[in-house]
């Protein structure tokens, strides 16, 4: 990372591995996000009147479900790449590349679907209020996304379209890691929109909004309706991701192909738009109709 000109901020990855160790930055960042999320969500659970130990019990199921769903989601939209592809586990055992998530290829919206299903199953098994559980997790999810996006930086991935070298904020990417079609449209491009950085900042803002709402309500002695924080997260994250996704050169596409999805749809924009709509409907239900969301439990 360096500075170019007066305000130019240029990112350049030192590589995906932590020097002199077998560890990858992405894995370390995800582990850090999980640890912080566990601590924060446990505290928020206490504020919500829930047993903080519920979060410790939920976390393993949540992590596995999110990872599996994120991988399935990604592979489903990139099936042509994985249909006949194989790799080797530990360099020896042949396995389909579709299951080798450690080689890269997961999608956050798929992870969200898996996480929702995990929380729903957990809430039914433990007889806990579904929306209250989601509300205490929402700020941790936003903060975890802000941290995890830096894994994209170290992997030199999830960057945007080319920008001039003197652009205020950019990331420098080696030509070998850039889609050839992008280079055909912008020959000699070396600097690109730092979309990982944009989304990390946006998620920090979302985290701040959610925590601000919680703290303000706590100081005033009242509690948000069950599901309100989750709906607010869905709207805020969806708006930011919809815009940022339009800049990326590695989108999952429907009815077309990357890097520009010409004539088709960017799946992440469709999902983000759906989040905004559903979150808005949820808030309208809570504060317009003044009714609890379906699935709200007795502690709400």
C-alpha positions, 0 to 999 in steps of 0.5 A: 500500500502506498500513496501517489500524488497528494491524495492518491491511495494505491494498494498492492498486495504483498501476496496471499501468504503470511511470510515464513508460515503456511498460513494464508491471510484470508484464513487468518482474517476470517478467524479473527472476524469469527472471534470478534463476532463471537464476543460481540454477539454474546454481549448483544445477546445479554442485552437482548435478554438471551443466554450468551452461551446460545451464540457459542452453541450456534457458531459452529453450525452457522460457520459450516452452513455458511461455508457450504452454502457459499460454495454451492452457490458459487459453483452452481453459477460457475458449473461449466468451470467445475463440471469436469474439473478435478484436483488432489487433496493433500496432493495425492487423493483425487477429488472433484474441484467443486468441493475444493473450497480452499482453492477459492470460489465462495459467494457471500450471498450464498453464505447468507442463505446458509446462515439464515437456514442455520439460525432457523433450524437452531431456533426451532431446535432450541426453542429460541426467537428467530428474529432476536437471534438474527438481530444480535448477529447482524452487527457482527456480520457487518463487522466480519465482512469489513474485516474479511474483505481484506482477504480479497486484497491479499489474494489480488481478487474482487477488484473493479474496472480499470482506472487511471494511475492517478485515480484517488483510490486504486489497487494495482494488479499484475496483468496475469491476474486480470481477465484478458477481456478487461485488458482488451478493452483497456490495454496496458491497465495496471490500476483498478477500482479498489472494490474490496476497500470500498466494501470494507468501508461500507460495511464499517459504516453499516456496523456503525449504524447498527451499533448506533441504533442499539446504543441509542435505544439502550440509553433511552431504555427501550428495545427495537422490535425483533427483526428491525436490526436485521431489516436495517442491515439488509437494506444498508448492505444491499444498497452498498453492495448493489453499487459496488458490484457494478464496478467489479470484473469478476461477477457471477452472471445470469444469461451472460458471462463475465467480466461485464455481464453484457446483456445479462444480470449480475447475480449479486445485484439481483440478490442485493436488490432483493435484500433492500426490498425485503428489508424495507417490507420488514420495516414497513410491517413492523412500524407501519402495520405495527405487527411483529414479524412472523416467527418472532418469539416470546422474548421479542 
